[in-house]
Amino acid sequence: MPERCVACVRRRLTAALAGSTIYHMTSTARRSPRLPLFPKDTTVNSAGHLEIGGCDAFDLAREYGTPLYVFDEGTLRQQCREFVERFSARYPDTMVCYASKAFLNRAMAQLVKDAGLGLDVVSIGEFAIARSVDFPSERVYFHGNNKLQDELAQALDWGVGRVVVDNMYELQLLDSLARERSMVQQILLRVTPNVDPHTHEFTTTGVLDSKFGFPIATGQAAEAVKEAMRLQGVNLLGLHFHLGSPIKETAPYEAAIRIVLEWARDMKRANDFDMVELNVGGGFPVAYTVEDNLPSIAVYADAIIGTMSNLLMKMSLLPPRLTVEPGRAIVARAGVALYTVGALKEVTGVRRFVCVDGGMSDNIRPPLYGAKYEALVANKANEADVHTVTIAGKLCESGDILVKDIQLPRVATGDVLALPVCGAYCVPMASNYNAIPRPAIVFVDRGRSRVVRRRETNEDLYGLDNL
Ligand SMILES: *Cc1c(COP(=O)(O)O)cnc(C)c1O
């Protein structure tokens, strides 16, 4: 390495005296604009390595292997606090429920429990994970468009806080299960206000043509209110809607709140229905790339609470408890996926592939939704970008591309790539396609790391089989 840079010579001498190694910083070294996508306080250390939660990402990859999902606990806690504070500062009677399908395991359930949030579950399996850390059942909300009889029975026996009823079959079934147990279950009705949140078709849920909820427009939601009020095994507390995800503007929430509140007023007049709770769902967006410029949580809180308060006053309805259900926005930025680079392939004149040891088996979002990601070379975090590459997974599908056309420093076999904003909907959608063991999950916190879920082994792959 040429010793032309005076600063480097000086640092090298200082380092030699201190007995440590200092790496040459090229004149093009700069703070990457991608760094703010990573968990809070992510830095580049003196070795030029990415440092997450006080831990060197390259060392984490070496110690725990790759693909590795690293979550910064400080960022997870900060996001929980952020939602609670932003909403309750404007509307004290707010309940924040973490939508656990975005990312759940025992450590995460424990963290959400300690943060005092509620928990949305969409299966009895998610409820069971929460129960394994003694998550308070009364703070669990049970969602889903086809809750099974066994699931509903189990949820009742476990003392679930709310069942968010999706359809008439479920309403009748829940009522009879509750009456068998001499219980009265607290419920919300999920309604579809027919508002398009302008997001991917697969994650649009609040329009008329949706498998979720009772449509308001067809009169079916009104029928459900009447029926729920008649039944003895359930107590109708209020209404729920979830428009989809991610919702990159506040207007869909405002439109939906207006539709649902005006309709709730009609239901009050027609059926004497009192809405004690209003649950406006999740869908709060996060920035995945440096181009994403999104409103803050405070802006959503202002829009939701502002619209609601205005309308309540005009209609002289009593203020209900407000519930919000962020999933992605709690966990996405806290998670970083680490991969090791293997094969490098240049299709001459066409494309330069950088192949990594994971892919759609741990992150199916790019092929499923066309999701875009950024990346940094964890062990070259200060180096300048010199070429355009495509980051390919190792699964046997041509669609298994993690990032298409990204500028990176010169990448070599053995380098570690870090993909930010991988905390939501990656690990939970992971599969064993190609018999790839699912990755390990590590939590980092102020310089310490611990495995919260071990990597699957080959025995895990065939251990459930019989000959
Ligand atoms: C998935 C889901 C959420 C969370 O969505 P995010 O986009 O992750 O915030 C909230 N509520 C319901 C009912 C959901 O199904």
The ligand as an SDF file (V2000), in Angstrom:
LIG
                    3D

 15 15  0  0  0  0  0  0  0  0999 V2000
  -50.1390   -7.5260    8.6440 C   0  0  0  0  0  0  0  0  0  0  0  0
  -51.1000   -6.7650    9.4750 C   0  0  0  0  0  0  0  0  0  0  0  0
  -50.6820   -5.6260   10.1430 C   0  0  0  0  0  0  0  0  0  0  0  0
  -49.2860   -5.0800   10.0560 C   0  0  0  0  0  0  0  0  0  0  0  0
  -48.9410   -4.6080    8.8060 O   0  0  0  0  0  0  0  0  0  0  0  0
  -47.5410   -3.8480    8.6400 P   0  0  0  0  0  0  0  0  0  0  0  0
  -47.5240   -3.3880    7.2680 O   0  0  0  0  0  0  0  0  0  0  0  0
  -46.4810   -4.8290    8.9220 O   0  0  0  0  0  0  0  0  0  0  0  0
  -47.5650   -2.7270    9.6190 O   0  0  0  0  0  0  0  0  0  0  0  0
  -51.5890   -4.9820   10.9650 C   0  0  0  0  0  0  0  0  0  0  0  0
  -52.8610   -5.4300   11.0920 N   0  0  0  0  0  0  0  0  0  0  0  0
  -53.2980   -6.5310   10.4480 C   0  0  0  0  0  0  0  0  0  0  0  0
  -54.6820   -6.9880   10.6460 C   0  0  0  0  0  0  0  0  0  0  0  0
  -52.4400   -7.2310    9.6230 C   0  0  0  0  0  0  0  0  0  0  0  0
  -52.8690   -8.3180    8.9820 O   0  0  0  0  0  0  0  0  0  0  0  0
  1  2  1  0
  2  3  1  0
  2 14  2  0
  3  4  1  0
  3 10  2  0
  4  5  1  0
  5  6  1  0
  6  7  2  0
  6  8  1  0
  6  9  1  0
 10 11  1  0
 11 12  2  0
 12 13  1  0
 12 14  1  0
 14 15  1  0
M  END
$$$$
